[in-house]
Amino acid sequence: MTSFDSSPTLTAWRTLLALAVVFVMLATTGWTAIRHQNGPRDALEAELTAWGKARIGARALPGPDSPPQQLATFFSSLGSGQRARLADRFPLVVGNLNGAPVTLRYHANRQSLAKSLDTERVRVNDAHLSPDGRHDAVRRMHRFEALMHPDRQILAFDPSGSGKVAEVFGDLDDAERVSVVVPGVDTNLLTFQRTARKYTAPVGMAQSLYAAQRAASPGTRTAVIAWADYTAPVGVGVDSAIGRLAENGAVRLTALTGALPGDSSVALFCHSYGSVVCGVAARHLPDRVGDIAVAGSPGMRAENVAGLHSRARVWAMRDGDDWIQGVPHMAVGGIGHGEDPVTPEFGARLLSSAGAVGHTGYFEPGTESVSNFAEIGVGSYRSVSCASANDTCRGGIYGDGTA
């Protein structure tokens, strides 16, 4: 929490408790969350340097950090051949460029994946590679092969470090409503999808949500993004207890939502540490983001809904046996993420999570949690199931989504 009782004893006690939690985290993780986040200059940085020197005719290319609308105007001024040549020459830049046409990004990321796959194939056969290094290269090679399947729509891809990736389910260009799944700790290229425990990984979460939305409202044109395009904390360590990575992720999430094509309504579905990212991003999100729903949240870096400074409706749920409820919900000296979003004091609309099991079960098909997410995603607010029998979570919302 960000404000406390005026008693010095109480304040000191809460500070010591928060610090004790962090020290336990550090002791059990060995500072792995810090040790693995940094890396050398990578292929993306090399492409960005070359992009800055390139020309189309007499024109310089726009800066990669230009507003999405400016980038969209630039790409619309090019012929199809010029766009394709840019994507082939600078695939890592174009594939991650908010404002570039969605289908062009898919094409560029396929080129980047092919190059990354070739790199890993070379690594696997390197006689100087350690057994752990070879194991990692094989896993990355298999991941790149899977992401290159013809029916996959990869919206973002960066192989550097632990990797970043985002995938679209549905037609993003034509969607009336777009949902973004924002996952939590231990999210990276290798954990982006899983065969076992499928619905605990971003791809499975998004697939389950997309299927539930189509079942809930077959006539609504929806798209769902599995968004692992930020550096998430590694394990329950120091990075998961502070806001540094959430702040960086919030910048990227805000950029994504501001660059989505068309005028679709957007809903965010934020799990675990992903809800910290959504909370930090809330005040900067465009008005098209009408809903922020969190599950298994350690806090949103705000004392209450008003503290998020967002016009979006805020929803929250937590399963009864989710271990996250045992994490101290406080904020002391930058440690911790603030008030628990499922407390009445926070002021979120509380949803049922019946059927979900534990911290990672919220997107399992057949649960009320994923059904509720789907109803929010398609704008069917009257159909959500509240956490309590008095239906208070639907108060003030009409069929058209206005409050």
FIKOL-965772 format. One line per 3 residues: number of its first residue (from 1); their letters; for each residue y, z, x of C-alpha. Coordinates in nm, 3 decimals. Example, Ala and Ser with C-alpha at 12.3 -4.5 7.8 and 13.67 -1.06 7.14 Angstrom:
1	AS	-0.450,0.780,1.230 ~ -0.106,0.714,1.367 .
***
This chain:
1	MTS	0.000,0.000,0.000 ~ 0.350,-0.067,0.123 ~ 0.524,0.239,-0.018 .
4	FDS	0.394,0.594,0.002 ~ 0.456,0.947,-0.111 ~ 0.745,1.101,0.079 .
7	SPT	0.518,1.373,0.218 ~ 0.496,1.334,0.599 ~ 0.146,1.484,0.593 .
10	LTA	0.021,1.229,0.340 ~ 0.178,0.941,0.530 ~ 0.026,1.056,0.859 .
13	WRT	-0.315,1.099,0.696 ~ -0.312,0.745,0.555 ~ -0.198,0.602,0.888 .
16	LLA	-0.481,0.776,1.072 ~ -0.734,0.655,0.814 ~ -0.620,0.295,0.848 .
19	LAV	-0.629,0.313,1.227 ~ -0.975,0.468,1.218 ~ -1.102,0.179,1.008 .
22	VFV	-0.962,-0.072,1.255 ~ -1.109,0.110,1.556 ~ -1.450,0.107,1.390 .
25	MLA	-1.409,-0.266,1.330 ~ -1.319,-0.325,1.694 ~ -1.609,-0.114,1.819 .
28	TTG	-1.862,-0.305,1.611 ~ -1.726,-0.654,1.675 ~ -1.631,-0.632,2.041 .
31	WTA	-1.297,-0.803,1.977 ~ -1.481,-1.127,1.897 ~ -1.217,-1.220,1.641 .
34	IRH	-0.958,-1.247,1.917 ~ -1.177,-1.379,2.193 ~ -1.282,-1.700,2.015 .
37	QNG	-0.955,-1.815,1.861 ~ -0.791,-1.978,2.162 ~ -0.888,-2.305,2.324 .
40	PRD	-0.769,-2.576,2.567 ~ -0.567,-2.884,2.484 ~ -0.779,-3.093,2.249 .
43	ALE	-0.815,-3.445,2.115 ~ -0.574,-3.385,1.826 ~ -0.296,-3.283,2.065 .
46	AEL	-0.360,-3.595,2.275 ~ -0.334,-3.814,1.965 ~ -0.014,-3.642,1.856 .
49	TAW	0.142,-3.718,2.195 ~ 0.044,-4.085,2.168 ~ 0.165,-4.097,1.805 .
52	GKA	0.510,-3.981,1.917 ~ 0.539,-4.278,2.154 ~ 0.395,-4.545,1.924 .
55	RIG	0.587,-4.809,1.728 ~ 0.528,-5.042,1.438 ~ 0.743,-5.335,1.531 .
58	ARA	1.075,-5.181,1.622 ~ 1.014,-4.868,1.412 ~ 0.911,-4.534,1.553 .
61	LPG	0.642,-4.350,1.359 ~ 0.765,-4.054,1.152 ~ 0.706,-3.707,1.288 .
64	PDS	0.375,-3.556,1.171 ~ 0.569,-3.256,1.038 ~ 0.796,-3.474,0.822 .
67	PPQ	0.808,-3.383,0.450 ~ 0.512,-3.529,0.258 ~ 0.743,-3.740,0.040 .
70	QLA	0.892,-3.902,0.352 ~ 0.546,-3.972,0.492 ~ 0.431,-4.115,0.159 .
73	TFF	0.733,-4.348,0.156 ~ 0.656,-4.459,0.511 ~ 0.294,-4.544,0.433 .
76	SSL	0.388,-4.723,0.112 ~ 0.618,-4.949,0.319 ~ 0.324,-5.070,0.529 .
79	GSG	0.073,-5.340,0.455 ~ -0.292,-5.245,0.409 ~ -0.376,-5.385,0.752 .
82	QRA	-0.105,-5.181,0.922 ~ -0.223,-4.863,0.750 ~ -0.583,-4.926,0.853 .
85	RLA	-0.484,-4.993,1.215 ~ -0.292,-4.665,1.229 ~ -0.591,-4.478,1.087 .
88	DRF	-0.826,-4.638,1.339 ~ -0.595,-4.576,1.635 ~ -0.490,-4.221,1.536 .
91	PLV	-0.771,-4.093,1.313 ~ -0.716,-3.723,1.382 ~ -0.346,-3.754,1.304 .
94	VGN	-0.372,-3.970,0.991 ~ -0.675,-3.780,0.862 ~ -0.479,-3.456,0.860 .
97	LNG	-0.141,-3.596,0.755 ~ -0.006,-3.451,0.431 ~ 0.163,-3.741,0.258 .
100	APV	-0.075,-4.012,0.383 ~ -0.273,-4.186,0.105 ~ -0.585,-3.990,0.017 .
103	TLR	-0.823,-4.283,0.061 ~ -0.669,-4.359,0.401 ~ -0.730,-4.000,0.507 .
106	YHA	-1.094,-4.031,0.400 ~ -1.124,-4.345,0.616 ~ -0.952,-4.186,0.915 .
109	NRQ	-1.167,-3.874,0.902 ~ -1.481,-4.086,0.895 ~ -1.361,-4.243,1.223 .
112	SLA	-1.294,-3.897,1.371 ~ -1.635,-3.774,1.263 ~ -1.803,-4.074,1.428 .
115	KSL	-1.621,-4.005,1.756 ~ -1.703,-3.635,1.739 ~ -2.067,-3.714,1.669 .
118	DTE	-2.083,-3.935,1.979 ~ -1.930,-3.654,2.185 ~ -2.193,-3.403,2.070 .
121	RVR	-2.475,-3.649,2.137 ~ -2.355,-3.673,2.498 ~ -2.330,-3.293,2.523 .
124	VND	-2.684,-3.244,2.397 ~ -2.816,-3.452,2.687 ~ -2.602,-3.280,2.950 .
127	AHL	-2.839,-3.119,3.200 ~ -2.572,-2.864,3.297 ~ -2.532,-2.731,2.944 .
130	SPD	-2.658,-2.377,2.882 ~ -2.924,-2.317,2.613 ~ -2.658,-2.162,2.388 .
133	GRH	-2.427,-2.455,2.451 ~ -2.701,-2.704,2.365 ~ -2.786,-2.512,2.048 .
136	DAV	-2.419,-2.525,1.947 ~ -2.399,-2.899,2.023 ~ -2.706,-2.970,1.811 .
139	RRM	-2.565,-2.771,1.519 ~ -2.230,-2.953,1.542 ~ -2.408,-3.289,1.566 .
142	HRF	-2.601,-3.215,1.246 ~ -2.285,-3.101,1.070 ~ -2.097,-3.419,1.162 .
145	EAL	-2.390,-3.633,1.048 ~ -2.389,-3.456,0.710 ~ -2.013,-3.492,0.666 .
148	MHP	-2.041,-3.866,0.734 ~ -2.263,-3.928,0.432 ~ -2.113,-4.225,0.240 .
151	DRQ	-2.038,-4.031,-0.079 ~ -1.839,-3.754,0.091 ~ -1.459,-3.743,0.071 .
154	ILA	-1.327,-3.557,0.375 ~ -0.959,-3.479,0.326 ~ -0.906,-3.297,0.657 .
157	FDP	-1.106,-3.270,0.978 ~ -1.031,-3.115,1.316 ~ -1.327,-3.056,1.552 .
160	SGS	-1.135,-2.846,1.806 ~ -1.234,-2.483,1.850 ~ -1.442,-2.355,1.562 .
163	GKV	-1.317,-2.649,1.357 ~ -1.134,-2.708,1.031 ~ -1.236,-2.924,0.737 .
166	AEV	-1.158,-2.990,0.370 ~ -1.357,-3.193,0.117 ~ -1.273,-3.331,-0.226 .
169	FGD	-1.502,-3.342,-0.529 ~ -1.378,-3.579,-0.798 ~ -1.094,-3.831,-0.798 .
172	LDD	-0.794,-3.659,-0.642 ~ -0.557,-3.950,-0.708 ~ -0.638,-3.958,-1.080 .
175	AER	-0.683,-3.585,-1.149 ~ -0.485,-3.408,-1.419 ~ -0.584,-3.069,-1.279 .
178	VSV	-0.673,-2.982,-0.918 ~ -0.851,-2.667,-0.805 ~ -0.846,-2.544,-0.445 .
181	VVP	-1.118,-2.307,-0.322 ~ -0.980,-2.087,-0.042 ~ -1.265,-1.905,0.139 .
184	GVD	-1.256,-1.600,0.363 ~ -1.395,-1.467,0.692 ~ -1.639,-1.661,0.909 .
187	TNL	-1.533,-1.995,0.762 ~ -1.554,-2.284,1.009 ~ -1.716,-2.624,1.054 .
190	LTF	-2.066,-2.482,1.096 ~ -2.045,-2.252,0.792 ~ -1.867,-2.507,0.569 .
193	QRT	-2.194,-2.565,0.385 ~ -2.531,-2.396,0.376 ~ -2.876,-2.489,0.254 .
196	ARK	-2.986,-2.130,0.198 ~ -2.740,-1.924,-0.009 ~ -2.563,-2.248,-0.092 .
199	YTA	-2.295,-2.101,-0.316 ~ -2.166,-1.858,-0.054 ~ -2.018,-2.147,0.150 .
202	PVG	-1.706,-2.352,0.064 ~ -1.894,-2.673,-0.024 ~ -2.132,-2.492,-0.259 .
205	MAQ	-1.845,-2.294,-0.413 ~ -1.651,-2.613,-0.485 ~ -1.955,-2.800,-0.617 .
208	SLY	-2.039,-2.515,-0.853 ~ -1.679,-2.491,-0.976 ~ -1.653,-2.868,-1.026 .
211	AAQ	-1.977,-2.878,-1.227 ~ -1.863,-2.582,-1.441 ~ -1.527,-2.750,-1.509 .
214	RAA	-1.691,-3.074,-1.617 ~ -1.918,-2.878,-1.850 ~ -1.627,-2.677,-1.990 .
217	SPG	-1.402,-2.977,-2.056 ~ -1.571,-3.317,-2.005 ~ -1.256,-3.503,-2.108 .
220	TRT	-1.030,-3.339,-1.848 ~ -0.987,-3.529,-1.524 ~ -1.043,-3.265,-1.258 .
223	AVI	-1.082,-3.252,-0.881 ~ -1.186,-2.958,-0.665 ~ -1.105,-2.915,-0.296 .
226	AWA	-1.327,-2.708,-0.067 ~ -1.050,-2.599,0.167 ~ -1.159,-2.466,0.506 .
229	DYT	-0.853,-2.613,0.678 ~ -0.731,-2.293,0.840 ~ -0.851,-2.062,1.117 .
232	APV	-1.031,-1.777,0.942 ~ -1.112,-1.439,1.099 ~ -1.447,-1.404,1.276 .
235	GVG	-1.641,-1.117,1.125 ~ -1.496,-0.788,1.007 ~ -1.273,-0.739,1.309 .
238	VDS	-0.910,-0.686,1.394 ~ -0.805,-1.032,1.272 ~ -0.945,-0.957,0.928 .
241	AIG	-0.739,-0.637,0.909 ~ -0.402,-0.793,0.994 ~ -0.205,-1.083,0.852 .
244	RLA	-0.157,-1.317,1.148 ~ -0.424,-1.570,1.052 ~ -0.332,-1.542,0.685 .
247	ENG	0.028,-1.630,0.766 ~ -0.081,-1.938,0.960 ~ -0.322,-2.034,0.684 .
250	AVR	-0.054,-1.986,0.419 ~ 0.166,-2.247,0.591 ~ -0.120,-2.496,0.580 .
253	LTA	-0.208,-2.413,0.218 ~ 0.153,-2.454,0.108 ~ 0.167,-2.791,0.283 .
256	LTG	-0.150,-2.905,0.108 ~ -0.034,-2.810,-0.241 ~ 0.304,-2.973,-0.185 .
259	ALP	0.146,-3.301,-0.077 ~ -0.119,-3.355,-0.345 ~ -0.082,-3.693,-0.513 .
262	GDS	0.055,-3.739,-0.865 ~ 0.180,-3.459,-1.087 ~ -0.144,-3.267,-1.140 .
265	SVA	-0.144,-2.896,-1.220 ~ -0.297,-2.687,-0.941 ~ -0.500,-2.366,-0.946 .
268	LFC	-0.606,-2.164,-0.640 ~ -0.938,-1.977,-0.631 ~ -0.924,-1.736,-0.340 .
271	HSY	-1.223,-1.538,-0.216 ~ -1.214,-1.232,0.011 ~ -0.972,-1.289,0.304 .
274	GSV	-0.880,-1.615,0.132 ~ -0.693,-1.401,-0.121 ~ -0.478,-1.267,0.164 .
277	VCG	-0.391,-1.627,0.252 ~ -0.304,-1.699,-0.112 ~ -0.097,-1.384,-0.139 .
280	VAA	0.110,-1.468,0.167 ~ 0.153,-1.828,0.047 ~ 0.244,-1.731,-0.311 .
283	RHL	0.622,-1.719,-0.276 ~ 0.632,-2.059,-0.104 ~ 0.399,-2.253,-0.333 .
286	PDR	0.539,-2.540,-0.542 ~ 0.583,-2.487,-0.915 ~ 0.283,-2.711,-0.987 .
289	VGD	0.061,-2.419,-0.877 ~ 0.022,-2.245,-1.211 ~ -0.269,-2.010,-1.139 .
292	IAV	-0.387,-1.793,-0.851 ~ -0.727,-1.630,-0.907 ~ -0.876,-1.388,-0.654 .
295	AGS	-1.227,-1.248,-0.622 ~ -1.348,-0.973,-0.391 ~ -0.998,-0.928,-0.253 .
298	PGM	-0.904,-0.682,0.024 ~ -0.542,-0.717,-0.095 ~ -0.275,-0.985,-0.122 .
301	RAE	-0.009,-0.833,0.107 ~ 0.191,-0.722,-0.195 ~ 0.229,-0.400,-0.390 .
304	NVA	0.201,-0.577,-0.725 ~ 0.222,-0.916,-0.894 ~ 0.603,-0.907,-0.889 .
307	GLH	0.586,-0.860,-0.512 ~ 0.418,-1.200,-0.477 ~ 0.741,-1.366,-0.595 .
310	SRA	0.548,-1.643,-0.769 ~ 0.573,-1.796,-1.115 ~ 0.196,-1.855,-1.116 .
313	RVW	-0.036,-1.653,-1.338 ~ -0.234,-1.411,-1.120 ~ -0.597,-1.334,-1.208 .
316	AMR	-0.837,-1.096,-1.034 ~ -1.200,-0.993,-1.052 ~ -1.445,-0.780,-0.856 .
319	DGD	-1.814,-0.724,-0.904 ~ -1.927,-0.364,-0.939 ~ -2.145,-0.376,-0.626 .
322	DWI	-1.901,-0.568,-0.406 ~ -1.867,-0.375,-0.079 ~ -1.500,-0.474,-0.053 .
325	QGV	-1.414,-0.191,-0.294 ~ -1.485,0.052,-0.010 ~ -1.217,-0.100,0.216 .
328	PHM	-0.894,0.105,0.215 ~ -0.632,-0.088,0.018 ~ -0.317,0.000,0.210 .
331	AVG	-0.072,-0.143,0.459 ~ 0.036,0.068,0.755 ~ 0.210,-0.079,1.059 .
334	GIG	0.083,-0.428,0.976 ~ -0.276,-0.311,0.932 ~ -0.435,-0.362,0.590 .
337	HGE	-0.340,-0.591,0.302 ~ -0.185,-0.365,0.041 ~ -0.272,-0.267,-0.315 .
340	DPV	-0.606,-0.353,-0.473 ~ -0.550,-0.651,-0.708 ~ -0.796,-0.515,-0.968 .
343	TPE	-0.606,-0.189,-1.020 ~ -0.391,-0.169,-1.335 ~ -0.089,-0.091,-1.117 .
346	FGA	-0.110,-0.432,-0.948 ~ -0.064,-0.610,-1.280 ~ -0.306,-0.903,-1.246 .
349	RLL	-0.500,-1.043,-1.542 ~ -0.846,-0.890,-1.495 ~ -1.145,-1.119,-1.548 .
352	SSA	-1.513,-1.049,-1.606 ~ -1.748,-1.124,-1.319 ~ -2.068,-1.054,-1.515 .
355	GAV	-2.373,-1.203,-1.348 ~ -2.220,-1.212,-1.000 ~ -2.402,-1.009,-0.738 .
358	GHT	-2.228,-0.858,-0.438 ~ -1.937,-0.989,-0.236 ~ -2.050,-1.352,-0.216 .
361	GYF	-2.190,-1.413,-0.564 ~ -1.879,-1.517,-0.757 ~ -1.949,-1.892,-0.750 .
364	EPG	-2.316,-1.876,-0.847 ~ -2.387,-2.113,-1.139 ~ -2.438,-1.932,-1.467 .
367	TES	-2.215,-1.634,-1.383 ~ -1.914,-1.539,-1.594 ~ -1.710,-1.539,-1.275 .
370	VSN	-1.752,-1.913,-1.210 ~ -1.725,-1.984,-1.583 ~ -1.392,-1.802,-1.591 .
373	FAE	-1.272,-1.992,-1.286 ~ -1.368,-2.317,-1.456 ~ -1.179,-2.233,-1.777 .
376	IGV	-0.869,-2.151,-1.573 ~ -0.911,-2.468,-1.372 ~ -0.911,-2.687,-1.684 .
379	GSY	-0.635,-2.486,-1.853 ~ -0.855,-2.341,-2.128 ~ -0.708,-1.992,-2.108 .
382	RSV	-0.823,-1.881,-2.453 ~ -1.184,-1.917,-2.337 ~ -1.178,-1.680,-2.040 .
385	SCA	-1.373,-1.355,-2.056 ~ -1.168,-1.049,-1.970 ~ -1.296,-0.753,-1.771 .
388	SAN	-1.238,-0.522,-2.068 ~ -1.327,-0.563,-2.433 ~ -0.964,-0.565,-2.551 .
391	DTC	-0.895,-0.918,-2.416 ~ -0.574,-0.808,-2.245 ~ -0.610,-1.070,-1.971 .
394	RGG	-0.528,-1.345,-2.222 ~ -0.213,-1.177,-2.352 ~ 0.092,-1.403,-2.376 .
397	IYG	-0.093,-1.724,-2.291 ~ -0.112,-2.000,-2.548 ~ -0.338,-2.299,-2.569 .
400	DGT	-0.099,-2.518,-2.372 ~ -0.093,-2.272,-2.084 ~ 0.258,-2.140,-2.145 .
403	A	0.321,-1.769,-2.146 .
***
